[in-house]
Amino acid sequence: MTTVLQLQSLRKSFDRGGFWSKSDDRVAAVDAVSLTLKAGKTLAIVGESGSGKSTTARLAMRLLEPDHGEVHLLGHEITHLQGKALRAHRKNIQMVFQDPFASLNPRMKIVDTVGEGLRVHAANLSKKERVARVAEMLELCGVNPEVMQRYPHQFSGGQRQRIGIARALIVQPKVLVLDEPVSALDVSVQAQILNLLKSLQQAHGFAYLFISHDLSVVRHIADEVAIMFAGRIVEQGSAEAIFATPHHPYTINLLNSVPIAHPDARQPIDAVEVLADQEDVAQSGCAYRLRCASAQHDCATISAQALLAQQPCACIHPCIDE
Amino acid sequence: MRHALSNPMLMVGLAIVLFVTTMAALAPWLAPFDPAEIHVHAILLPPSIEHWFGTDMLGRDILSRMLYGARVSLAVGLIAVGISISIGIVLGAIAGYFGGKIDAILMRITDMVLCFPTFFLILAVIAFLEPSLWNIMIVIGLTSWMGVTRLVRAEFLALKEQEFILAAKSLGVSHLQIMLRYMLPNAMAPILVSAVLGIAGAVLLESGLSFLGLGVQPPDPSWGNMLTEGKDNIQIAWWISLFPGLAILITVLGYNLLGEALRDLLDPKMKP
C-alpha cells in the first residue's frame, strides 16, 4: 500500500517570552514526531490537551513552519516549498477544523465557501460548472444543495461540519486532516459525522489523519493509533493492538480513564495517577515519569526516541501482561 | 432592527446627520440670499423675519452662508476621512496580516506620526502650501490615519488565527484574496464606527483651521471663518458667531452620537 503522507522527526517550539524579554524560554510543542499514513487508511493521533496533536496537524498542513524535520506528501518533500509551488500541492491535503462555528467565514455564502477550492485549483471552470460541483459535493456530504445561497449562521453545528468537510473534499485531496472534527458536536451528531467520514473513505479512498482526545471515537474510526504525550509519540501501532494490549503506562492510563457505562464493569483508577499534577512533565529521560505509577530510577536516563525506534512503545518498563 | 430603532442615541445622531446633510445638499434652493451678496443697507442686522440668523458686517445673510458652510464642513469630513480610512486599511491590513518585521516597522512609523501634535503638524504643512479646500482635505486625511491603522491591525491580528482563515490558507487562497474577501468584510463594523467618529473630528479640525485663517479662504463661507469674522464684533453682534458655532457643535455631536450608537449596535458582545 502506498504511503501518502509521511512526517519525519518534526519539531516545533514556540517562544514563551514576550517582545522585551531576552530569555530563551521556548517550549517544544512537538518534538521528534514521525508518522506514516497509508492511502485509504485512518491514522489517529490521541493525547491530552497540550500534547501537541493539533500542532502536528498544522505542521502537516504547512500552516506552521517546523524548526526541524520533513513533510512528505505523495512522495514530494513539501517542507520548504513556498508560494505557487506549495499551492499546487495544497489540493492534495485538506483539513477539517474543530470548531464548526469558527471554521466558516460568516460573511460568505455556503456556495462561495465550498466553491473556494475550485476557484483556486480549477480556475478554468465556469461559474455554472462550479456551482454544479458545489451542489454535488454538498449532496455527497449530506447537505441539501438548495441551501447553498445561505450564510453559515443559518446552520446547526452538525450541518456546518458537513459544509466544512465538503469544502475540504471538493478539491479531491488524497489526505484529509481532521482536527477533533466531532468534539464540538453532541453525541448523536458525532455518530452521523463519523459515519459520513467512514462512508466517504470507503467510496473515495481518502486517507485520514484523525486528531482526537476521545478514545471511543478513535476506536470507531482508526486503523492505526499514535499516542502523544508532551509533544512526543509514546506509543504507536494498529488500533486493535493498542486497544487490546497497550504497553505504555500513559496509554493504559488513558484507556482506563474512558468512562464505562456499566457500574459492575468499572475498575478503580489508581489513586496516584488521579492525584498527579497535570503540569508534571519531566525535562530529561521519559517525560511521563513524574506522573507514572511504575516509574523507576532508570526512567530518568533513558532516551524515549531511541526506544521508540526499536519497539512500538517508548517505555523502558512496558506493561507486558494485561 | 427593533432594538436599533429604540436606541435614542442612534436615532438622534442619525436625525442630526441626515438633517445637516440635507441642508448642505439643498443649500442653493434653501438659502434665502446669495451667500456672497453684500447689502450695504443691511449691515449687522440682528435676527429677524427676513434674516433669521441676522447679517454680518458686510450685510451678508448668516443663514445662507451657514447653509453653504455646511457643504464645506461635510465635504472636508467625508473626503478627509475617506483618505485616512484608505491609508489606515492598507497599512493596518499589511501590518496585522503579515506580522513580524513588517508589522514592527509600520507600527513604529505609526507611533512616530502619532507623537506629532496633529494640529500643529497641519499648521506647518499648510504654511508651506496654499490654504485651500483641497489642501485642507488632503492634509487632514494624511494626518489622521493612525487610529484606523491600529484598529485594522488589531482586527486582522485577531482574525488571522480564526479557523476559517486557516481553511482558506490550506486551500491555497492568495494573501490578497484572504485579506480582501475573508478578513476585511469581517473587520468592517469597527472601521465604519471609526469612520463616523473620524468625520466629527475632521469637521472640528477644519473649523479650527478656518478660524485661524488657514482653511477655507474668505469670501467663501465656512463655519470656522464665520466665527473669525464674528469675533471682532461679538459684543455688538453676537449672532454672527453664535449660529455657526452652534452648527459646529450640533454636527459634531450628531456624528459622535451616531458613531457611538453604531459601535454598540455592531458589537456582537453588546447585544442583549
Contacts between the chains, C-beta under 8 A, distances in Angstrom:
chain1	res1	chain2	res2	distance
A	58	B	166	7.7
A	61	B	166	8.0
A	61	B	170	5.5
A	63	B	166	5.6
A	63	B	169	6.1
A	63	B	170	6.6
A	86	B	172	7.5
A	87	B	172	3.8
A	90	B	170	6.3
A	90	B	171	6.5
A	90	B	172	4.0
A	91	B	171	7.8
A	91	B	172	7.1
A	93	B	170	7.8
A	94	B	170	6.1
A	94	B	171	7.4
A	95	B	166	7.4
A	95	B	167	6.8
A	95	B	170	5.0
A	97	B	163	4.1
A	97	B	166	6.9
A	97	B	167	6.4
A	98	B	163	7.2
A	99	B	163	5.8
A	102	B	162	5.6
A	102	B	163	4.5
A	102	B	164	6.6
A	103	B	163	3.9
A	103	B	164	5.4
A	103	B	167	5.8
A	104	B	164	5.6
A	105	B	164	4.6
A	105	B	168	7.6
A	105	B	182	5.5
A	105	B	185	8.0
A	105	B	186	7.3
A	106	B	164	7.9
A	106	B	186	6.7
A	107	B	185	4.0
A	107	B	186	5.8
A	108	B	181	7.4
A	108	B	182	7.6
A	108	B	185	8.0
A	113	B	164	8.0
A	116	B	168	6.7
A	116	B	171	5.6
A	116	B	173	6.4
A	117	B	171	4.9
A	119	B	173	7.9
A	120	B	171	5.5
A	120	B	172	4.9
A	120	B	173	5.8
A	121	B	171	7.7
A	121	B	172	6.9
A	164	B	167	7.4
A	167	B	167	6.6
A	167	B	171	7.6
A	168	B	167	7.8
A	168	B	170	7.9
A	171	B	171	7.0
